[in-house]
Amino acid sequence: MLAGFLGVAGIAHFLVPETFNALVPEWLPGNTSFYTYTSGLAEILIAVFLLKPTTRSRAAWAAVVLFIAVYPGNLYMAYDWRDREISQQLVAYGRLPFQIPLIWWAVRIARNS
C-alpha cells in the first residue's frame, strides 16, 4: 500500500510539477523544479524498493527520511496559504498532521521487514 501511495505521488510530481513547485519554500536555493523532480524520483524509487522483500526495510527507512525532509514544504504551504479561503487553509493545515501516520507506517514496515 505504501509503495502504491509513493508511486502515485512520485508520478504526480512529473505530471503536474507546478502543483509541487508551489510547495517548495522560497528560502531553498536553486530552481523549485529541481526539488519537485528530485522528491518525485525519490518517491518512485522508494516505491519500487518497497516491493522487494530484500530491500523493503531500507526503503521504508528511506521513506521515513523523505517524509521528514518534505515536511518543511508542508509548513511553508500552511504559512503561504494563511490568507486564502478557509477551505484552502484547511487543506494546507490538514497536511501537517498527515505526515505523522505516514512516518509511523513506514517505521512499522521497516521494523517488520
N, C-alpha and C positions, 0 to 999 in steps of 0.2 A: 504493500500500500504506500509506504513512504517513498519507495522507488518511483511509483507512478506519479505521486504528487510532485516530486522533484523533477521528474522527466517532463511533465506537462509545463511546470513553471519555467524550467530551463528553456524549453522550446519557445514559450511565450516571449522570452527575452529577445529572441531573434525575429519573431513575427510582429511584435508591437513594441519595439525598443523605446519609442518616445514615452510610453507609459512608465517604464522603469527608469529612464533618464531623469524623469521628474522627481524621482526618489533620491537621487544622488545628491548628498549635501554639497552646497556651493564651496565649502572650505576645502574639499578634496582637490588636489592638484590634477591638472590634465583634463582630458576630454571625458564628459559624462558617459559617452558610448563605450569607452574602454571598460568602465566599471560594470555597465549593463551586460556587455558581451562576456566579460570575464566571469561574472557571477552566474550568468546563464550557462556557460560552458561548464563551470564547476558543478552546477546542479545536474546537468546531463551526465557528466562523468560519474558523479556520486551515485546517481540513479542506476547506472549500468553496473557499477561495482557492488551495489547493494543486492543485485540479483544473483551474484556468485557467492556461494557459501564460503569459499576460501578468502574472499575479500570483504565480506559483509561487515565484520566487526570494525575494520579500519575505515570503511566507507561511512559507517554510522558515526564514528568519532569525527570524521571529516564533515559530516552533516552538522554535528554539534558546533564545530568551529565556524562553519558557514553561517548557521543561524545567528550565532553571536556576532559575526563580522558584519552582517547586513542590518543588524538592529539599529545602528545609527541612522540608516536610511528611513526606518520606520519612525524614529524620533523626529527626524527632520521633516518628514511628511506631516506628522501631527502638529509640529510648530508652524510649518509653512501654510497649512490649511486652517489655521486658527480663525481666519476672518471669512471663511467660506460658509455656505449654507450649513445648517445644523446636520442635515443628512450626510453631507460630505465629511464634516468634522467627526461624526460617529464612525464612519468608515476608517478614518485616519487613526482615531483613538482606539478603535476596536482591534486594529492590527497590533497594537503594543502588547497586550497580554497573550495574543495568539502565539507568539514565539515561545512562550513557556511550555505549552504542551508539545510543540514541535521538538524542542530540545529534549524534553522528558522522553518522548517517543524514540528519538534517535539514541539516547543513552540506554534505554531498555533494549533496543535491538543490539547495540554494541555489547552489552553485558551478557545477553543470551546467545550470542553467536560464537 
